[in-house]
Amino acid sequence: MFLILFGIIVFTAILPWLLPWRVLPVVEAGVVPGTPDVDQKIDISSYSRGMVKPGDNIRLQADATENVTSLAAASGSAADIQAAANTVYAAGGGTVRIPEGDFFLGGNVFVRGNVKLIGAGAGKTVLRTQGASMVIKARGDNIRISGFSLISTNQDGGNGVEVSNCVDFRVDHLYIEGYSSQAGIYVSGKDTRGVIDHNEIKMKVAADLGYGVVVYRDDFWEEDMRLGTEYAVFIEDNTFVNARHAVAANEGAHYVFRHNLVKQGVVSQAVDAHGPYWGSNEGTRGVEVYDNVIENPVSSGSERAVGIRGGGGVIFNNTIRGYDYAVMLIMEDGQDLSSYPVYHQVHDLWVWNNTYDGLAEIVVQNKNRAREYIVENRDFFRYARPGYVPYQYPHPLTLSSEKLPEAVVNGVPNNPTNQSSVDIAVGGVDVVGYKYGLDNPDAYGDVTPIGTHIVLNSLADGEHTLYVIGQDTAGYWQSRDNPTMATWAVDTQPPQLVIKLGEPNDSVNISVRSIEALQVTPSVSINNTTPIGVILMGENVWDGSYPDNPEILSDGVYTISVNGTDLAGNQGIGSGSFKFTRNKVDIIANVSTSVIADDTTLQINTSDNVTDASISITRYTGNPEGSAPAGGLLSEDIFIGIVASQELRDAIRPGTGNITISIDIDAEGLAAQGIDIATLKLYFWNPQAGLWEVVTGSGVYDSKLCATVDHLSLFGVFGSAVSQPPPVSDGGNVGGGGGGGGGGGGGAPGVLGLADMMDVNGRLFMGARAVSAGGDAYLVLPSGTLCTSGYGGPIYFVYVMPLQDGETLPPAPENTLTITRYFGLGPDGAIFEPAIQLVFKYVPSGIPEGVDESAIFIATYDENESGWTRLESQADAENNTISTNITHFSLYTVMVGTRQADILVDEISIQPDQIKEGQGITVNALLVNNGDLSGSYEAALKIDDIVKEARGVNIAGREKATVNFNLAGLYAGSHEVDIGGIKRTITVLPEVKAAPASFVVDSIVITPDEVDIGQEVNISVTVTNDGQSPGAYEVTIWLNGNAVKKSSVLLAGGQSDEVTFNIISEVAGKNTVDVNGIAGGFFAREQAPVPEQALPVETEKPKPIPSSMLPAPGATAHSVTGGMASTERSHGLLFLIVAGGCLLLAALLAYLIWRRFSLFRR
């Protein structure tokens, strides 16, 4: 027993030396040494969204405040708008621009002082919301919210915009829809003042709420209302739809409600002022309600337009429709009615000059004893408040630079006008310059200062629209989407007055027709002496008759004259004349009877006897019906009306009688006019069909046009123009061939006949060319070209004729020179679809020296329009030709400009427009030569008014050129770039040093996670350099609390690498591993027992440990294969084996002794 006790004492004494590790410092369970305190609080409130969140590795860096005055939000989401608003606010204020688009807001936006939240315009920037909370909240002074639509998708959002404790705020040009659980715009705060203007607010029908604007004032009651001052919330120039109250107020509020449109109000009064009830101890202090239109309520309960329940103010000049009462004065519920005055009741209220269609302008409600306490001429008055002057309108805040300027034009002519020149002055509030465009809203000219008028000359007849945009002193331009417009029509042509004459008998019917409206009824006279009264019968149609009594119209020549003035002031005249001849004849059956009137002979043939028959012949000057037969036939101005008495008309009918008509014609004169005599026919007017119809068998015989008819009517003579023979095979001038009357012969030089190369509609089925005499100008007409006259029919020839010497030629424009002859093209009125080509040949020697051949052009002249007009032309210098496309005929020639070179810088561009220090830029300058002659120009690049480089360039007339500059070495800041007076700005950002190296260790991997003692374990981690600069990093692995290995890794910025350690543990059970704060572990199994055998006992003393193998001061020894720890552990095991063997021997010996003594005692 003694030996056992001895062995235990010895084992205990040597136990510390047998252990393979040293004792670790005591730490909190689960915490790796060196790990930061996880309970330490880090304030992340000052960080922007997206920079930090719980669980992120937070790396602090120096603050940088950007000076921002205008910043575009990345989108219309609440997060992006808020981020931009925070940045602008941190910079001291400015404008946040919300882009155009349809967005789901997805949260609230907080706007602080000196920040403006501006969209691209209502309907362009659309923000949609859900939920019933405030959407846009404004706190602080000088805030503006403008230019977007705010729509609650579920129609019951709490408030669209909330403004609180804000001085000089502005909420404008919004479209707000929904938010009916309270108000579209919610205003509160004791000192809050500003303006709500030019908004459209549409509420959902709500039983209790659904206000357009609500105004509260924190229950502050101001004894002096201060009417007519800026100390109020102004609501002006808005439209309210479907609101319970367009405006409501409480808690001592004072508002001005003016120049608004309120329509389709529901449930209650459109304009409301609460008394001291409904959650407020004070009620409304003051209201100023004037110049509004309140109309068309859509539900019951809308007996009053304005309901005042407390406070005072003024209500005047409002237009109210659809309500029983314009203004109702109400005693609020829940009041102490024991004495007068009731606390903050209606008092000091003035109502006057309101227009209404209901029962009364003002009424006191018969409820809560209101009529006892609210008494006229004590509490309210029906006349203007003495000394009251409304505050400035529009509100000065609406005239800030954020409000785009609006040009005003003066001197716009009457519409229509007969003046082709106008002189228009441009002005406007804060407008200092303007641009304008005529008849094209996308084409504006250069900037023009105020004071310089718009002078337009030689305006073509027709409608013209002037578009003007103004620029204010701050440089803001009026939106091109909303320009100032003035429209008028120029009409310099006199009205076309047509006289239509009925067939004369006892009297002649006169009908005056105008193609446009007249100022007054036209004056009509016969033979310039006798006035004829006419009355309006339809649109621009007046009828009358002569004589206006039952007299018999006598033979003679009559001229009807008409005079009228159109709306533009042009005076037009028209005339029509006729020669009237009446004959009395006796007709003998089957005997031809002649009736002669000048050049017209009638042969009357009938099988009946007619005694004392009356027949009249009227020869008209001009076409009384104004139209021609189909087929493009030409009128020969021969029109005859034949009227007979009833008995004669009865005798002239098919099968019984007829009349042969013979009209003398001037065959030679008509032929000289280009009329084909063979085509002349007699036509009769069919009034039922409203057209001319040919008389079968009519034609020309021996210089007389003859026809036989069996009814009486209005007759006219029509024919065709002389047809030209077909073109020669080479496409040149026409020649050979005969026309309708026979006879061949060549065509005139420059004339091309088209009749044989087109269909009945005038469309060419083969190409053709009309060449002038001399060949220096020609027309090219492609196959498929439609060739028609202005009246719709085909044209049968074209010509290209030079103007002859002695003809009056229009002078060339200033600084131009003609280099070819003038050519007239015809016939007049011809129209071509598609355009045909006009080609000139020119002599290069006629072009002035210094002018490139590409600068010549074809010009056309119109004496009724703008004179000479330059046409888009294509010059072929190789063949010395120039061409253009035309659709109609006029006078043409080839011109060249002679203006000296005039080279200007038109535009400059900088690429890029923002760089960092050390980077370079490219500056491009576009130069334009507005002259006709070539010239040189030296372009000088200035940076901050210092010339950095200059380059010369030669530019041909009317051409452009680009000069490029490359520049480097600019220091940080803003620099002005100037070439030829055109200036731009380049921003150079300071060089930003790369962030230092910062390392993160993660992703520990241990394989295998269970081994035998003495088996190798692989441990790897990933090391990442989160910085921007390269750096070295030391990785240390700890095994069971002891540093056992180290490794150094070199990483570039942003680079990652894997570090691996191989270790062996001799400790059975769980082993803990830590790599630079990343913890892990593995399990080591004990080895199988070693068979008993005698082991030699080593008596050799331990060798001293080399100093190089000793651990660093403060470090702990580690068990690492091959190291000092391994040697120490081997000795300990050997000692344990020896000691154990000794103990076993001692125990055995003790047992034997005990056994022996036991046996001995037995």
HUBELDA-V331227 format. One record per helix or strand of 2 or more residues. SS is the DSSP state (@ for helix, = for strand). FROM is the first residue (numbers start at 0). TO is the last residue. If there is no record, write none. Layout:
SS_FROM_TO, SS_FROM_TO
This chain:
@_1_17, =_69_71, @_77_89, =_93_96, =_100_103, =_108_110, =_114_117, =_124_128, =_133_138, =_143_145, =_148_151, =_158_163, =_166_171, =_174_176, =_182_187, =_192_196, =_199_201, =_210_214, =_232_235, =_238_240, =_246_248, =_253_257, =_260_262, =_270_272, =_285_289, =_292_294, =_303_307, =_310_315, =_318_320, =_324_328, =_345_351, =_354_355, =_359_363, @_369_372, =_379_380, @_395_398, =_407_409, =_421_426, =_430_437, =_447_448, =_453_455, =_461_471, @_479_481, =_483_489, =_496_500, =_507_513, =_522_525, =_529_531, =_534_537, =_540_545, =_555_565, =_570_586, =_592_596, =_599_605, =_609_620, =_633_643, @_645_650, =_656_663, @_666_671, @_676_678, =_680_685, =_690_693, =_698_700, =_703_708, =_713_718, =_750_752, @_754_756, =_762_763, =_767_770, =_776_780, =_785_787, =_796_801, =_815_817, =_822_825, =_830_840, @_843_845, @_852_854, =_856_861, =_866_869, =_873_875, =_880_887, =_890_896, =_902_910, =_913_915, =_920_928, =_934_942, =_945_954, =_959_966, =_972_978, =_981_988, =_998_1006, =_1009_1011, =_1015_1024, =_1030_1038, =_1041_1050, =_1055_1063, =_1068_1074, =_1077_1084, @_1106_1108, @_1123_1160
